[in-house]
């Protein structure tokens, strides 16, 4: 995910002020700006993506293709690591406290 102060990549389709409920939403090659995701299945495969000002509530996150392989790699380094998306839309791996 990009720094929120940097404009979205030109290759991304821009989606603004949209609300998604109970949908499967693909992050790859999309720029989501001020969007709301509720009860969604969010899928990320490792392609360009961008998020700014978005809110997620009760969503599941599926990492597939290259992103899925990165999750496998991180878990092989430490099986306690768990991927999540932070408040800026960045994918982060957190272990137990």
C-alpha positions in Angstrom: 0.0 0.0 0.0 1.2 3.5 -0.7 1.9 6.4 1.6 -1.4 8.3 1.9 0.3 11.6 0.9 1.4 10.1 -2.5 -1.1 10.0 -5.3 -2.4 6.6 -6.5 -0.5 4.7 -9.2 -1.6 5.6 -12.7 -2.2 1.9 -13.4 -4.9 1.7 -10.7 -8.6 2.2 -11.2 -9.8 4.9 -8.7 -12.8 4.2 -6.6 -14.0 7.1 -4.4 -16.6 7.4 -1.6 -18.0 3.9 -2.2 -19.6 1.7 0.4 -19.2 -2.1 0.1 -21.2 -4.5 2.2 -21.0 -8.2 2.1 -19.0 -8.2 -1.2 -15.7 -9.7 -2.4 -13.4 -6.7 -3.1 -10.2 -7.1 -5.0 -7.4 -4.6 -4.0 -5.1 -5.3 -6.9 -4.9 -2.4 -9.4 -7.5 -0.4 -7.6 -7.1 2.8 -5.6 -9.8 3.1 -2.9 -10.3 6.6 -1.5 -12.7 7.4 1.4 -14.4 4.0 1.0 -16.2 1.9 3.6 -15.9 -1.9 3.7 -18.4 -3.8 6.0 -18.5 -7.6 6.2 -16.5 -7.9 3.0 -14.0 -10.5 1.8 -11.0 -8.4 0.8 -8.6 -10.1 -1.6 -5.0 -9.1 -2.3 -2.8 -10.8 -4.7 0.3 -8.6 -4.7 -0.5 -6.1 -7.4 -0.4 -2.3 -7.2 -3.0 -0.9 -4.8 -3.7 2.2 -2.8 -5.9 3.1 0.1 -6.6 6.5 1.7 -9.2 7.4 4.3 -10.9 4.0 4.1 -12.7 2.2 7.0 -12.9 -1.6 7.4 -15.5 -3.3 9.7 -15.8 -7.1 10.2 -13.9 -7.9 7.0 -11.8 -11.0 6.2 -8.5 -10.6 4.3 -7.4 -13.2 1.8 -3.8 -13.0 0.5 -3.5 -15.0 -2.7 -0.9 -15.5 -5.5 2.3 -13.5 -4.7 0.8 -12.0 -1.5 -0.1 -15.5 -0.3 3.4 -16.7 -0.9 4.7 -13.7 1.1 2.4 -14.8 4.0 3.8 -18.4 3.8 7.3 -17.0 3.8 6.6 -14.8 6.9 5.0 -17.7 8.7 8.0 -19.9 7.9 10.2 -17.3 9.7 7.9 -17.2 12.7 4.6 -19.2 12.7 3.2 -16.8 15.3 3.1 -13.9 12.8 -0.3 -12.9 11.6 -1.0 -10.5 8.6 -3.4 -7.7 9.1 -4.1 -4.3 7.6 -3.3 -1.2 9.6 -5.1 2.1 9.8 -3.2 3.4 6.7 -4.0 0.3 4.6 -0.5 -1.2 5.0 -0.2 -4.9 5.3 1.6 -5.7 8.6 2.7 -8.8 10.3 2.3 -8.9 14.1 3.4 -11.6 16.5 2.2 -12.2 20.0 3.0 -9.4 22.5 
